[in-house]
Amino acid sequence: MHWNKVTFSLLSLALFFLLFFALYLPLQPMGQILDQGWTVEYRGVKTYNNSIPYIQDSSEAADILTLTIPLTDLQGDGLVFRPGGYAYAVLLNGQQIAGIGDLDEPTANVWNMVQVVPLTNLRSGENVLQIKLSSANRAVGLGAPPYIDEFKTANFRVTFINWFANDFLLINQGAGILVGALLIAIARSRRSLFSTEFYMGVAAILASLYVFDFDMRASTGNLAVLLLVRKVSLISGYLGSLLFVCSLETYYHGRLRVSRIIAVPTVLAVITLAVQPSQFQFSKVLVYLNIVMLINLVAACFYIFRNSTKKDWLIVPALLLTLSILESIIAMGFTQPWPFMTQYIVLFSVVFFGMNLILDFHQLYQENITLQVKANIDPLTGVFNRNVLKDTLTRQYNMLAMIDLDNFKYFNDKYGHAEGDKLLLLFVDTLRRNIRQGDLIVRIGGDEFVLLLNHSIPHYADETLERICAQFALVSPDPHVNLSYGIEMITNSLENSLYHADKRMYEMKTLHKQNIRL
């Protein structure tokens, strides 16, 4: 394996564990930790002296889990905990002091947020704290011990944690949708619908929908709506992972082969999720179906490892994606109180790859522009050639002048073509010194030029051409070489205006010849 790939693989591992501990350590309890002595009541059954973490297998009925503990010798006035459910209520001495969602119909998406609650009605002596949790999911409880701390200190810490858990995700979702829309627009502009840009663009939008399952919501309507929202969100994640692999395969191979194979289990997984009748069943099968997403991302990683010859750094987001899915499977399957990292890394990777495609397109676009400019530039004089006239916007210019060097053939025959080229360069330099920035010089062939004037008036055009003739006469090495020109307003079409300007120019050229004879 190439050393660059090994280096980036090790970098991926280091970044993964750095992010993991950056998310994991702030969730660890501080201050007065409440990890022992809890009374747990669930479905009318009480158990005593329980410890936290405590995870209870839930049911479709959304029964309420009540955790109770006496508080003595308090070391702060703020309670910090992370609810494992879709609704919670906090009671102090029998009075509710905080809560989000409906315990009887839990649809609040609060499981990914750390809560800080001020203990407002403390009394001297012993206080009784109750935390009620409810979920129609497969599990409910507390994955980490609650703790008591000074409210101001705890609130600052929790605000920082929740910024990453929610606000940062919202920013990334917006970035994912924007990158996805740009990539789809690029695919349409290139008239290639099933392309790398199209697959990655749709994958970016689907990834943003997938991350919606992690956003904080105080309510999602009712349990049926919550189930529908979760189905759309998680199914978007599966389809997004498939399109992610499709994008990589077309990027490296130009065709789909492995993607068609992994599309079969992906579609089966999507159908399985779509037909689940309840949150409980949905979450139960989700643990096993996440393996499908892992397979998709491993396939993506394989392609990057095998084909990233010039862009070895693409290994980093691919490995991060795979590791994050694996971590999620372990956390969900073994109910570990670990932070979920998938939502961060999925968006980061898709946006990262998407920006790479946008930069590739920008580079290709710039190269095409450069080639187009070169095709429109006269190699001798450096001004535009006649090719540019077909793309010229007539509304940008309102006057033009046809200019011809009189007796240029005589000059070439007498002094040679090398001196003739120098004379043309001298003439172009005279033009440039006498026109404005918005005007355009075009060499249409030999010693004939077109001067396109931007928002000019006849009087200004006459003065400009007279000044050019006078200055060129001063620098011309041969007095027989002078200028003839014809000025015309651009009205209906550029071709018609060029025709009339050409006629006026030859009228002046005829007068010059007559003067020479006289």
ZAMARGU-4260 file (C-alpha; in steps of 0.2 Angstrom, whole numbers, plus 5000, padded with zeros to 4 digits):
<rodrens>
0) 5000/5000/5000 | 5006/5017/4996 | 5013/5027/5011 | 5001/5041/5008 | 4987/5030/5011
5) 4994/5023/5027 | 4997/5040/5033 | 4979/5046/5029 | 4972/5030/5037 | 4981/5033/5053
10) 4975/5052/5052 | 4958/5045/5050 | 4959/5035/5066 | 4967/5049/5076 | 4953/5061/5070
15) 4939/5048/5074 | 4945/5045/5092 | 4949/5064/5094 | 4930/5068/5089 | 4924/5053/5100
20) 4932/5059/5116 | 4928/5078/5112 | 4910/5072/5112 | 4911/5059/5125 | 4921/5068/5139
25) 4909/5083/5141 | 4895/5071/5144 | 4903/5064/5159 | 4896/5069/5176 | 4904/5082/5186
30) 4900/5089/5204 | 4888/5079/5215 | 4886/5063/5205 | 4869/5054/5207 | 4874/5036/5202
35) 4868/5026/5217 | 4852/5023/5227 | 4838/5026/5214 | 4821/5018/5216 | 4814/5013/5199
40) 4796/5011/5195 | 4790/5003/5179 | 4773/4996/5175 | 4768/4996/5193 | 4784/4986/5199
45) 4797/4995/5210 | 4815/4990/5213 | 4826/4999/5225 | 4845/5004/5226 | 4847/5004/5208
50) 4862/5012/5200 | 4864/5023/5184 | 4867/5020/5169 | 4850/5011/5169 | 4841/5006/5153
55) 4824/4998/5153 | 4817/4988/5138 | 4802/4998/5133 | 4786/4993/5124 | 4774/5000/5111
60) 4763/5006/5125 | 4775/5020/5130 | 4774/5016/5148 | 4782/5029/5160 | 4798/5025/5169
65) 4800/5034/5185 | 4817/5036/5194 | 4817/5043/5212 | 4831/5048/5223 | 4832/5057/5240
70) 4844/5072/5239 | 4854/5077/5254 | 4869/5089/5257 | 4866/5097/5240 | 4882/5104/5231
75) 4873/5115/5219 | 4856/5121/5212 | 4856/5114/5195 | 4852/5096/5189 | 4861/5090/5173
80) 4855/5074/5164 | 4853/5067/5147 | 4835/5059/5145 | 4834/5042/5136 | 4817/5044/5129
85) 4805/5055/5119 | 4798/5064/5133 | 4803/5068/5151 | 4797/5077/5167 | 4807/5082/5182
90) 4799/5083/5199 | 4806/5090/5215 | 4796/5086/5231 | 4781/5081/5221 | 4781/5097/5210
95) 4786/5097/5192 | 4800/5109/5189 | 4804/5105/5171 | 4798/5094/5156 | 4798/5092/5137
100) 4785/5082/5128 | 4769/5072/5133 | 4773/5057/5143 | 4758/5048/5137 | 4762/5051/5119
105) 4781/5054/5118 | 4786/5063/5102 | 4799/5075/5108 | 4816/5072/5100 | 4826/5076/5116
110) 4836/5060/5118 | 4852/5068/5110 | 4851/5083/5121 | 4858/5086/5138 | 4846/5095/5149
115) 4850/5107/5164 | 4836/5111/5176 | 4837/5124/5190 | 4831/5117/5207 | 4819/5130/5211
120) 4809/5124/5226 | 4822/5116/5237 | 4818/5114/5256 | 4829/5112/5271 | 4834/5094/5275
125) 4830/5080/5263 | 4822/5083/5245 | 4815/5070/5234 | 4820/5071/5215 | 4810/5062/5202
130) 4814/5060/5184 | 4800/5052/5173 | 4804/5046/5156 | 4793/5039/5142 | 4797/5032/5125
135) 4788/5020/5112 | 4805/5016/5107 | 4814/4999/5111 | 4823/5006/5127 | 4821/5020/5139
140) 4831/5026/5154 | 4847/5036/5158 | 4863/5031/5149 | 4874/5042/5161 | 4872/5047/5179
145) 4863/5064/5182 | 4873/5076/5193 | 4871/5092/5203 | 4881/5107/5200 | 4880/5126/5201
150) 4867/5131/5189 | 4877/5145/5180 | 4892/5134/5178 | 4882/5119/5172 | 4871/5130/5160
155) 4887/5136/5152 | 4894/5119/5150 | 4877/5111/5143 | 4875/5126/5131 | 4892/5122/5123
160) 4888/5103/5122 | 4871/5106/5115 | 4877/5118/5102 | 4887/5103/5094 | 4872/5092/5097
165) 4859/5103/5088 | 4864/5120/5081 | 4880/5114/5073 | 4870/5100/5065 | 4858/5113/5058
170) 4872/5123/5050 | 4879/5107/5042 | 4861/5102/5036 | 4860/5119/5027 | 4877/5116/5020
175) 4872/5099/5014 | 4857/5105/5005 | 4866/5119/4997 | 4880/5108/4991 | 4867/5095/4985
180) 4858/5108/4975 | 4874/5115/4967 | 4879/5097/4962 | 4862/5094/4954 | 4863/5110/4945
185) 4880/5106/4938 | 4874/5089/4933 | 4860/5097/4923 | 4871/5110/4915 | 4882/5096/4909
190) 4866/5087/4903 | 4872/5071/4912 | 4858/5066/4924 | 4865/5050/4930 | 4883/5057/4934
195) 4895/5058/4948 | 4888/5076/4952 | 4870/5070/4952 | 4872/5055/4963 | 4883/5065/4976
200) 4870/5080/4975 | 4855/5068/4979 | 4866/5059/4992 | 4870/5076/5001 | 4852/5081/5002
205) 4847/5064/5008 | 4861/5065/5021 | 4853/5081/5027 | 4836/5073/5029 | 4844/5058/5038
210) 4852/5070/5051 | 4835/5077/5054 | 4832/5062/5066 | 4845/5069/5078 | 4838/5087/5078
215) 4830/5093/5094 | 4811/5095/5093 | 4799/5098/5108 | 4785/5089/5098 | 4783/5079/5082
220) 4764/5079/5082 | 4759/5061/5088 | 4766/5044/5088 | 4761/5040/5070 | 4769/5056/5063
225) 4785/5053/5073 | 4786/5035/5066 | 4783/5043/5048 | 4796/5056/5051 | 4809/5043/5058
230) 4805/5032/5043 | 4808/5046/5030 | 4824/5051/5040 | 4832/5034/5042 | 4827/5028/5024
235) 4835/5044/5017 | 4851/5038/5026 | 4851/5021/5018 | 4847/5028/5001 | 4860/5042/5003
240) 4874/5029/5007 | 4869/5019/4991 | 4870/5035/4980 | 4886/5040/4989 | 4894/5023/4983
245) 4886/5026/4966 | 4895/5043/4965 | 4912/5036/4969 | 4910/5022/4957 | 4906/5034/4943
250) 4919/5045/4948 | 4933/5032/4947 | 4926/5020/4934 | 4913/5029/4924 | 4900/5015/4927
255) 4890/5006/4940 | 4894/4988/4944 | 4896/4985/4963 | 4883/4998/4967 | 4870/4987/4958
260) 4875/4973/4969 | 4873/4982/4986 | 4857/4991/4979 | 4848/4974/4983 | 4851/4973/5002
265) 4849/4992/5003 | 4832/4992/4994 | 4827/4977/5005 | 4832/4986/5021 | 4822/5002/5015
270) 4806/4991/5012 | 4809/4982/5029 | 4810/4999/5038 | 4795/5006/5028 | 4783/4992/5033
275) 4787/4992/5052 | 4770/4996/5061 | 4777/5004/5077 | 4792/5014/5084 | 4796/4999/5095
280) 4798/4987/5080 | 4806/5000/5069 | 4820/5003/5082 | 4822/4985/5085 | 4826/4980/5067
285) 4836/4996/5065 | 4851/4989/5075 | 4853/4975/5062 | 4849/4985/5047 | 4862/4997/5051
290) 4874/4983/5045 | 4868/4987/5027 | 4873/5005/5028 | 4890/4999/5035 | 4892/4987/5020
295) 4889/5002/5008 | 4901/5013/5017 | 4914/4999/5017 | 4912/4997/4998 | 4915/5016/4997
300) 4930/5015/5007 | 4937/5000/4996 | 4935/5010/4980 | 4944/5025/4988 | 4958/5014/4994
305) 4960/5006/4978 | 4958/5020/4966 | 4964/5036/4975 | 4980/5038/4966 | 4981/5057/4966
310) 4969/5061/4980 | 4974/5050/4994 | 4966/5062/5006 | 4948/5056/5001 | 4952/5041/5012
315) 4950/5052/5028 | 4931/5055/5026 | 4928/5037/5019 | 4936/5029/5034 | 4928/5041/5046
320) 4911/5036/5039 | 4914/5018/5041 | 4920/5020/5059 | 4905/5031/5064 | 4893/5018/5058
325) 4902/5004/5067 | 4902/5014/5083 | 4883/5017/5081 | 4880/4999/5079 | 4890/4995/5095
330) 4881/5009/5105 | 4864/5004/5100 | 4866/4985/5100 | 4874/4985/5118 | 4866/5001/5124
335) 4882/5010/5128 | 4881/5028/5134 | 4892/5034/5119 | 4889/5049/5109 | 4882/5046/5092
340) 4895/5052/5079 | 4886/5047/5063 | 4876/5063/5060 | 4892/5073/5061 | 4903/5063/5050
345) 4889/5058/5037 | 4886/5077/5034 | 4905/5081/5034 | 4909/5067/5022 | 4896/5071/5010
350) 4899/5090/5010 | 4918/5086/5009 | 4916/5075/4994 | 4903/5087/4986 | 4915/5102/4988
355) 4928/5091/4980 | 4917/5088/4965 | 4912/5107/4964 | 4931/5111/4964 | 4934/5099/4950
360) 4920/5106/4940 | 4927/5124/4943 | 4944/5119/4937 | 4937/5111/4922 | 4926/5126/4919
365) 4941/5137/4920 | 4951/5126/4908 | 4937/5127/4896 | 4936/5146/4898 | 4955/5147/4895
370) 4954/5137/4879 | 4939/5147/4873 | 4948/5163/4877 | 4963/5157/4867 | 4952/5152/4853
375) 4946/5170/4852 | 4962/5179/4854 | 4973/5184/4839 | 4990/5177/4842 | 5000/5191/4834
380) 4991/5207/4842 | 4983/5199/4857 | 4966/5207/4853 | 4950/5197/4850 | 4948/5188/4833
385) 4932/5188/4823 | 4926/5172/4832 | 4921/5183/4847 | 4908/5193/4836 | 4896/5178/4836
390) 4895/5179/4855 | 4895/5198/4857 | 4880/5205/4866 | 4874/5219/4855 | 4865/5228/4870
395) 4882/5230/4878 | 4889/5241/4863 | 4879/5254/4853 | 4892/5259/4840 | 4906/5251/4830
400) 4920/5257/4818 | 4928/5247/4804 | 4946/5252/4803 | 4958/5247/4789 | 4977/5251/4786
405) 4979/5260/4769 | 4993/5253/4759 | 4998/5240/4771 | 5002/5227/4757 | 5014/5240/4749
410) 5022/5242/4767 | 5024/5223/4768 | 5031/5221/4751 | 5044/5236/4754 | 5049/5232/4772
415) 5045/5213/4774 | 5032/5204/4784 | 5041/5206/4801 | 5041/5225/4799 | 5022/5223/4794
420) 5019/5213/4810 | 5027/5227/4820 | 5017/5240/4812 | 5001/5230/4817 | 5007/5230/4835
425) 5010/5248/4834 | 4993/5251/4828 | 4984/5241/4841 | 4994/5250/4854 | 4988/5266/4848
430) 4970/5259/4848 | 4972/5254/4866 | 4978/5271/4872 | 4963/5279/4865 | 4948/5269/4870
435) 4939/5266/4886 | 4940/5250/4897 | 4923/5244/4891 | 4927/5246/4872 | 4932/5230/4862
440) 4946/5228/4849 | 4943/5214/4836 | 4955/5209/4822 | 4944/5202/4808 | 4958/5198/4797
445) 4974/5205/4789 | 4975/5224/4792 | 4956/5225/4796 | 4949/5229/4813 | 4933/5232/4822
450) 4931/5244/4836 | 4916/5241/4847 | 4911/5256/4858 | 4902/5254/4874 | 4888/5266/4877
455) 4895/5279/4866 | 4888/5294/4856 | 4892/5299/4838 | 4902/5314/4842 | 4913/5304/4854
460) 4916/5291/4841 | 4921/5304/4828 | 4933/5312/4840 | 4940/5295/4846 | 4944/5289/4828
465) 4951/5306/4823 | 4963/5305/4838 | 4968/5288/4833 | 4972/5293/4815 | 4982/5308/4821
470) 4992/5298/4834 | 4995/5284/4822 | 5001/5296/4809 | 5014/5302/4821 | 5021/5285/4825
475) 5019/5277/4808 | 5036/5273/4800 | 5030/5277/4783 | 5019/5292/4778 | 5010/5282/4765
480) 5002/5270/4778 | 4987/5279/4786 | 4970/5274/4792 | 4952/5273/4784 | 4937/5270/4795
485) 4918/5269/4794 | 4907/5272/4810 | 4890/5265/4812 | 4877/5264/4825 | 4872/5246/4831
490) 4854/5245/4828 | 4845/5229/4822 | 4859/5217/4821 | 4878/5217/4822 | 4880/5210/4804
495) 4870/5224/4796 | 4879/5237/4806 | 4896/5229/4800 | 4890/5230/4782 | 4886/5249/4783
500) 4902/5253/4792 | 4912/5243/4779 | 4904/5253/4765 | 4908/5270/4774 | 4926/5264/4777
505) 4929/5260/4758 | 4921/5277/4754 | 4935/5285/4765 | 4948/5273/4757 | 4942/5279/4740
510) 4944/5297/4745 | 4962/5294/4751 | 4967/5286/4735 | 4960/5301/4725 | 4970/5313/4736
515) 4985/5303/4733 | 4983/5304/4714 | 4980/5323/4716
</rodrens>
